[in-house]
Amino acid sequence: MKYFSFRLLWLFLVIGSVALCAYSIAPIYDKWVNTPTITSIATTNYAIWNIHFPAVTICSNNKVVGRQFRAAIRKKP
């Protein structure tokens, strides 16, 4: 009887988890179906310079030694 009650408990937990998951996913799926994401520009007559791209910053992980930096600045090309 002890094993039957554990199995019954696990069955309810698994079924409850699946039901909660389905309940959580349903609104997200509905939004995905009703409002699709547009990933292309409708016209090809749009100048590329009118599209605002985000700024790109590249941060180096190399540490700068102040003394060497100042020496490089003073050095004439």
Secondary structure, 3 states (H helix, E strand, C coil): CHHHHHHHHHHHHHHHHHHHHHHHHHHHHHHHHHCCCCCCCCCCCCCHHHCCCCCCCCCCCCCCCHHHHHHHHHCCC
